[in-house]
Amino acid sequence: MGLFSRNSIFPIYSELVTDMHCHLLPGVDDGSHDISETVACLKTMAEVGFKKVFFTPHFQAKYPNMEDDIQQRFAKLKQELSSYPNLPEVAAVSGEYRFDPLFARRPGVDKVVLLPNNMLLSEFSLHDSNYMPFDTFMAYLDMHYTPILAHPERYPYLGPNSPEIKKMKDIGILFQINILSLDGFYGQVAMEKGFEYIEKGYVELLGTDMHNTSYANALAHSTNNRRIKKMLKSHTFMNNTL
Ligand SMILES: [Fe+2]
């Protein structure tokens, strides 16, 4: 973080309006631990300009969440959050579904919790390049869902010029870049790939993928990044339609 001051926060994401990817439902995955951490993260979201947030807990083998339980926890949390002022609207809970060989066999696969407009946030393994679930994507497209691939810049085995990426764009998969990637949070390679995906016109959505207060501090830091500010001025995203 260098000489960064926690006071240097600017609402540069206000035109996005909505963050559609974060892990702030406490205690259900590797995200926020409790409501105080969630509130601290949401305060930073408001400070950087977000007005609305969708929670997207992990659904994968490591975090065997079930939709009914997640929705009950969310309803309770939403009520508790109503007593805290100056937070973004916590709109709804959806999920970040890991597309791996277990996905199609998991119980309740027909109950996936979607984002608005039938959008389904999905991710691949960060390390296993052997599973590119085009059949799963096609099945969801056939059901009139629109899959979103989370953070394509973070998969070491994919890049903006990979044939698999071209194929995903051709069939109508939306891409969501992590804002923190663009500020170097995941390293130089992910940062450059993130900007390159955006410059190619491959990116419809930006997300914070916020997990805890260290992500919140990094998000605040990113509001001082001139390259991000310039990019935001010259590109539009779908976040404000959610
Ligand atoms: Fe995530």
Boltz pocket constraint, residues with backbone or C-beta under 6 A from the ligand:
constraints:
  - pocket:
      binder: B
      contacts: [[A, 21], [A, 22], [A, 23], [A, 56], [A, 96], [A, 150], [A, 209]]
      max_distance: 6.0
